[in-house]
Amino acid sequence: MIEIETFQNKQIEIKDFKTTYIVLKFNNELFRFDFKGKKEAFLKQRENGILKFYIEHPLLLNYNESNLEVFINSKPENHNEFINDIEQTINKSLQGWRNWKDYIEINTGINFEIFNKNVENGTGKLLSAPISIIEKIELICDKHNVKIKTFGKKQTFKNELIFINNQFIIAEKFLNNYETIKDYS
């Protein structure tokens, strides 16, 4: 059985894909990989490209770490500087792959306006983010003498990411359970 890692940094062709699998062509052979526990995908077209495989990447943060909810319990001295430090800290972790405001506005029940008001008042929900980001937020709060409370269970998970050009798939595992097929097209 061939693992997807075998194709790391190799020129491959996406021959076919559906919501549950991808078929890759390499050296005139076809390899089908099923997505076990697919989390996120951006697959739009069949094309040639270099396959990149990751078990650590900023896109994997949302899937490899549980989210913790953060509530603010005191006011920062400088509201704008505090928010700017949070933005810079999250952006450094994300390296441009996601929007820092996603951790404020997605699955939190608040929006940026409420976040801003909560910081200004020193009370209420701040955000929900993966463990490693929260650990950095805690340092920002210490720097600004802001008290926070976190809720949630700290858990880690294993997921994988493949990139082919600007297309990607995140899944728990890419499974090749099939014989390779010769392709003479």
C-alpha positions as CSV (number, residue, x, y, z in Angstrom):
1,M,0.0,0.0,0.0
2,I,1.4,3.4,-1.0
3,E,1.2,6.3,1.4
4,I,0.5,9.8,0.1
5,E,3.8,11.0,1.7
6,T,5.5,8.9,-1.1
7,F,4.6,11.7,-3.5
8,Q,6.1,14.6,-1.4
9,N,7.7,17.1,-3.8
10,K,6.9,15.0,-6.8
11,Q,5.2,16.2,-10.0
12,I,1.8,14.6,-10.1
13,E,-1.4,15.1,-12.0
14,I,-4.9,15.3,-10.5
15,K,-6.8,12.9,-12.7
16,D,-10.1,12.9,-10.8
17,F,-11.6,13.9,-7.5
18,K,-14.9,13.8,-5.7
19,T,-15.9,14.8,-2.1
20,T,-14.5,11.6,-0.7
21,Y,-11.4,10.8,-2.8
22,I,-8.7,12.0,-5.2
23,V,-7.0,10.1,-8.0
24,L,-3.4,11.1,-8.7
25,K,-1.3,10.1,-11.7
26,F,2.4,9.5,-11.2
27,N,4.7,7.7,-13.7
28,N,1.7,6.5,-15.8
29,E,0.1,4.9,-12.8
30,L,-3.1,6.0,-11.1
31,F,-3.4,6.1,-7.3
32,R,-6.7,6.6,-5.5
33,F,-6.6,8.1,-2.0
34,D,-9.8,8.2,0.1
35,F,-10.2,11.0,2.6
36,K,-10.7,9.6,6.0
37,G,-12.3,12.2,8.2
38,K,-12.2,15.0,5.6
39,K,-12.1,18.4,7.4
40,E,-11.7,21.0,4.7
41,A,-11.0,21.0,1.0
42,F,-10.4,23.4,-1.9
43,L,-10.3,21.3,-5.0
44,K,-11.5,22.9,-8.1
45,Q,-9.8,21.5,-11.2
46,R,-7.7,18.7,-12.6
47,E,-4.1,19.9,-13.1
48,N,-0.4,19.1,-12.9
49,G,1.6,20.2,-9.9
50,I,4.0,19.4,-7.1
51,L,2.4,17.6,-4.2
52,K,3.3,19.0,-0.8
53,F,2.4,16.9,2.3
54,Y,2.1,18.4,5.9
55,I,1.3,17.2,9.4
56,E,2.1,20.7,10.7
57,H,0.9,23.9,9.0
58,P,-1.1,27.0,9.9
59,L,-4.1,25.6,8.1
60,L,-4.0,22.6,10.4
61,L,-4.2,24.6,13.7
62,N,-8.0,24.5,13.6
63,Y,-8.1,20.7,13.3
64,N,-5.0,19.6,15.3
65,E,-5.9,21.5,18.5
66,S,-9.1,22.0,20.3
67,N,-10.5,25.5,20.6
68,L,-10.7,27.2,24.0
69,E,-13.1,30.0,24.7
70,V,-11.7,33.2,26.3
71,F,-13.6,35.7,28.4
72,I,-12.1,39.0,29.5
73,N,-12.5,40.1,33.2
74,S,-10.6,43.4,33.3
75,K,-9.9,46.4,31.1
76,P,-6.6,47.0,29.3
77,E,-5.1,50.4,29.9
78,N,-4.8,51.0,26.1
79,H,-7.7,49.4,24.3
80,N,-6.3,49.9,20.8
81,E,-2.8,48.7,21.6
82,F,-4.3,45.6,23.3
83,I,-6.4,44.7,20.2
84,N,-3.5,45.4,17.9
85,D,-1.3,43.1,19.9
86,I,-4.0,40.3,19.7
87,E,-4.3,40.8,15.9
88,Q,-0.5,40.7,15.4
89,T,-0.1,37.6,17.6
90,I,-2.8,35.7,15.9
91,N,-1.6,36.8,12.4
92,K,1.9,35.6,13.3
93,S,0.5,32.1,14.1
94,L,-1.7,32.0,10.9
95,Q,1.1,33.3,8.6
96,G,-1.6,34.7,6.2
97,W,-3.5,31.5,5.8
98,R,-6.6,32.5,7.7
99,N,-8.2,35.8,8.9
100,W,-7.5,36.6,12.6
101,K,-11.1,37.8,13.0
102,D,-12.3,34.3,12.3
103,Y,-11.5,33.5,15.9
104,I,-13.8,36.3,17.0
105,E,-16.7,36.0,14.6
106,I,-17.0,32.3,13.7
107,N,-18.7,29.9,16.1
108,T,-18.4,32.4,19.0
109,G,-21.8,34.1,19.0
110,I,-20.2,37.5,18.8
111,N,-18.9,39.8,16.1
112,F,-16.0,42.3,16.0
113,E,-18.2,45.1,17.3
114,I,-19.2,43.1,20.4
115,F,-15.5,42.0,20.8
116,N,-14.4,45.6,20.7
117,K,-17.1,46.6,23.2
118,N,-16.2,43.7,25.5
119,V,-12.5,44.8,25.5
120,E,-13.5,48.4,26.2
121,N,-15.7,47.3,29.1
122,G,-13.3,44.6,30.3
123,T,-16.0,42.0,30.5
124,G,-17.5,39.4,28.2
125,K,-16.5,36.9,25.5
126,L,-13.2,37.7,23.8
127,L,-12.7,34.9,21.3
128,S,-12.4,31.1,20.6
129,A,-9.2,29.8,19.2
130,P,-6.8,26.8,19.1
131,I,-4.7,26.1,22.2
132,S,-1.4,27.4,20.8
133,I,-3.0,30.7,19.9
134,I,-4.6,31.0,23.3
135,E,-1.3,30.4,25.0
136,K,0.1,33.4,23.1
137,I,-3.0,35.5,23.9
138,E,-2.4,34.8,27.6
139,L,1.0,36.4,27.2
140,I,-0.5,39.5,25.6
141,C,-3.0,39.7,28.5
142,D,-0.2,39.4,31.0
143,K,1.7,42.2,29.2
144,H,-1.4,44.5,29.4
145,N,-2.4,43.4,32.9
146,V,-5.7,42.0,31.7
147,K,-7.4,39.2,33.5
148,I,-9.0,36.5,31.4
149,K,-10.7,33.1,32.0
150,T,-10.4,30.2,29.5
151,F,-12.9,27.4,29.1
152,G,-12.6,24.1,27.2
153,K,-10.7,20.9,27.2
154,K,-7.2,21.0,25.9
155,Q,-6.9,18.3,23.3
156,T,-4.7,17.6,20.3
157,F,-5.5,15.6,17.2
158,K,-3.7,14.3,14.1
159,N,-4.7,15.5,10.7
160,E,-2.9,15.8,7.4
161,L,-2.7,18.4,4.6
162,I,-1.9,18.0,1.0
163,F,-1.3,20.9,-1.4
164,I,-1.2,20.6,-5.2
165,N,-0.5,24.2,-6.5
166,N,-3.1,26.3,-4.7
167,Q,-5.5,23.4,-4.1
168,F,-5.6,21.6,-0.8
169,I,-7.3,18.9,1.3
170,I,-7.2,18.4,5.0
171,A,-8.2,15.0,6.4
172,E,-7.4,12.7,9.3
173,K,-5.7,10.4,6.8
174,F,-5.4,9.8,3.1
175,L,-6.0,6.1,2.5
176,N,-4.8,4.2,-0.5
177,N,-6.7,0.9,-0.4
178,Y,-6.6,0.1,-4.1
179,E,-4.2,-1.5,-6.5
180,T,-2.5,0.9,-8.8
181,I,-3.8,1.1,-12.4
182,K,-1.7,1.6,-15.4
183,D,-2.7,4.7,-17.4
184,Y,-1.6,4.9,-21.0
185,S,-3.6,8.0,-21.9
